[in-house]
Amino acid sequence: MFFCAVFCQTKNKSAITKKTDYKIFVLNDIRREGNTDILISPNADTIAKYIPSGSFPLAINAFLVQQNGENFLFDTGLGINLVGNLKSHGVLPEQISKIFITHCHGDHIGGLLNEGEIVFPHAEILINRIEYNYWTQEGNELFAQVANRYKEKIKLFDLDENRSENDLLYSDIQPVAAYGHTPGHTMYLIGTEENQTLVWGDLTHVIPLQMPHPEQSVTYDVNPQQAAETRQRIFKFLSENHIKVAGMHLPLPAFGFVTKGKSIGYEFNSYKKQGNCKSNKVR
């Protein structure tokens, strides 16, 4: 299974010998309350137990990674606060060299354009080929605009079981298949050994309920069953290997760790520190 191949190889010190420090920052676009209406056929008792108010904290985030003197983005949110958030870290849009896209929903690629114009003139846009091909057939206006305006800058990559376990997109950045939410939904594993962060995209939307019940999918999922299977597999691995995660819809601070639940499923434990990620264990 490709998922295991990617993660297990980082435990093999002979696979990657160089450790690279990096900085990662959350770029928050929106904070609001989510509604349980997005759940597919939810159980009323389960909602009452985990979300008694009927709403829960939700966010739209992108992430800035600084590594080897370069600035990378992971998704771009809606673009509402993106440029201002970057400037707060001393980064201009012209200084972004690569943008790693988890998938092509509007709240992930919206920040690539401003009134139809390119926001990141020097950035290479990396997208899973499966994801790109799916949206090419969907007739989505925003995606079509992005694909047209960035057509010389889009780099498609293939992600399947035949991919080499050491085939990095760039430096210590590995794509990881997380299909289901969309056909080519992709996570990105940054760093090596104990110095890792998994940017998991839209693995979760309703964190209070999907942690104890990862089998519960949402209406945004293109393939709800596959999304649930992916979520359960990834939660299990993360809980066993203590890898820090960053999520596009996790409420701030948007970083944390997955642990096995005390009685059922899993739990999410927020991790407030961001910035420097040095080559040591983060616990």
Steps between C-alpha positions, in 0.01 A plus 500: 500500500645835396396670823710259706791515258527877536479507877701189576794613290551799729571260783789357299796728566682368194218617273551870574813605682470878484284674758358836397360749745196698389247747630125455461231760569122487475341765275142528618239633257179446697391391846134415545257249645428190292162331477430129539278513190808413293514151657362213293217315680624589848376327811309747719630346822857522375459867412344570840797333669784665310345825371219581744474862385455391138799707385876466525810714428612490139768679302637547151879488510800492271857441617830674436815288512845657493781265412843535343446872447176447306136569576237235425124507533275206569164601350390862484162506675239734358760775481312733735794563735776311322717787378470685831585184693809448286613858553472450877776241457705731279411317179367654179302302239793539260719309747293181494683243285273194528137438590397146595128443441317237705192516275312747285196606697454878495604549863840353411581661166304825531803694616689428179306776325391852587226630270614248241868599514797292614599566863824296500693582182809293579339195658489150360161339574522129588183292459431126496422403139189306607365810672578726207337267248187466714445875521577544132187293433284670764453831324575700814547868415758581769711197418484585128623853573784374718602238242499760225683775685764267646523263202874560457565453871297190587703186564302175516636202688396136503435332830442126508649177634772506234645826629844461655497529878782757473334701221456839665323791337759734646758474777330319791144529369315182411149471355270244663179372339188570709229439243128523564428859591586563136641246253856634530499645852864506609674556832861616532756369746766757584831417666676181598504257790375667823490841332178456300174678435219349295289762323183293475279731297132416544537170681253640756229765506305425818787438740297440822307214338731363232778431749298252709306393188734515199248293304277810483535691173361833379303624203811660352661158448489382139533140615382486863584132554852538366546819703402314819733208425786741433433691821494184713823370347682830548374556854624155596844564359532848651395378844765229488783721373442839668533715189390862531220605266376826350148526364321739267179489705644446846414783738796706612775428584440249212783268611480191715543129555263207460479256790293191561171582673451392859182311419434535126669621183763770531567836663658818367748679723577857394862611483538877531864544402574596141804635319831316533490123448845375588632148475383372835188335635197722543304376799 
